Amino acid sequence: GVWKHCSYNSTKLQTPRCDYEFSDYPWPERDNSSFPSHLEILDYLDSYAKYFDLLKFVSFNSKVVEIRFVGDRETTTDDLGGKSGEYGSLLPGRTVWEVAVQTNQSETVQWYACE
């Protein structure tokens, strides 16, 4: 998980920052051998999400209540008589998952298909 609120302000990662980074997004001070604090990790993850414009895919105040593995399914327009496939346009050979999400404001569960 990601620390949002930290019980101890002195909490630090147990590995050097260069061993805890995304391969496509190095730490700003990668050569600094110190162990990052919880605030540095939050800043790093936040800047990663902003750099790659990932926040548009995040639903706050929501929880995943179920995940189903559907399989390696491909759908084409021919599968449904010329209509769009059940899961939209999937890339050939990609794994498909179904994810059930419930918001804090409602008991309703919304299902999503993911590759």
ABEGO torsion letter per residue (X at the ends): XBBABBABAABBBABBAAABBBAABBBABAABABBBBAAAAAAAAAAAAAAAGAAAABBBGBBBABBBBAEBBBBBAAAAGGBBBAAEBBBBGBBBBBBBBBBAABABBBBBBBX
